[in-house]
Structure formats: structure tokens, C-alpha cells
């Protein structure tokens, strides 16, 4: 029972986040819906924005959302792979990082294929690439934090590495 509990504890956040991405990639967060929110907010801050500028900002916000959501998915996946079942150690693992990146790439591809069947959406290979870049960014962030933490550890400072 403790194995099930510990496995659920590390994988449940991955499943919840993947479900949130799945939900948002339907009609709920389609361009038509988000533009009805982003445009008025932008015009509230700066009423004289041109329509072209508003559209460009909306694209940046939407693509920034792709980067962010997949960076988080990669971090959660890496965390789960690093801690589940004693397969990987909690420290940095290139194997876990590559598996997390692969999982994110597969999920992004499946998500875009799914979007091609939603009437208000379309699947985009560019969005898959943006998602993968976001996942890679999340993993680079995790690697950087791990290196920063190790740099401050007594083992690193003494020059001894295990």
C-alpha cells in the first residue's frame, strides 16, 4: 500500500497537469475564446492599440502559454521519473530528463492531432515544436537548479564527487 501511495504522490501531479492541458486544448481555450478576453484587457490598459498589435500580442501570449504549460509538464514528469519506484535517484538524471522530454513530445503531438478534430481548433506542427522547446526549457531550468544546489554542497566544494 505504501508503494501505491508513493507512486500516486509523484505521478498524480503529472496526470492532473496533463488533464488540464487536455481540457484547455479543446474549445475552452481556443483562439476565438481567448481573444475575447485578451483583447479587451489590452485595450483597457492601452485603448489606442491597433488591431494588428492586439493580434500580435495575443499570439505571443498564446504561444507563451504553450511554452509554460509544457515546461511545467516536463518538470513534473522529470520529478516523477526521478522518484518513482527507486528506478532513478532524486538527483539529476539524464535518463529521466530524456524520458520526460520524450513523453512531452509525444503528448504535444497527440494533443495537436486531437485539436485537428475540434471544430474551433487546428493542429499545428509549429505548436508541437513550441511545446517541445518549452519542455526542454523546463528541464534546463531543473538542471541549472541542480547544478546550483550542488555547487553549494560541501562535497562539491571539497572536490570529491561520487
GIPECOR-V497700 format. One line per field, one symbol per residue. burial: I if it has 24 or more other C-alpha atoms within 12 Angstrom, else O. A space follows every 50 residues. Layout:
burial->???
This chain:
burial->OOOOOOOOOIIOOIOOIIOOIIOIIIOOIIIOOIIOOIIOOOOOOOOOOO OOOIOOOIOOOIIOIIIIIIIIIIIIIIIIIIIIOOOOOOIIIOOIIIII IIIIIOIIIIIIOIIOOOOOOOIOOOIIIIIIIIIIIIIIOIIOOOOOOO OOOOOOOOOOOO
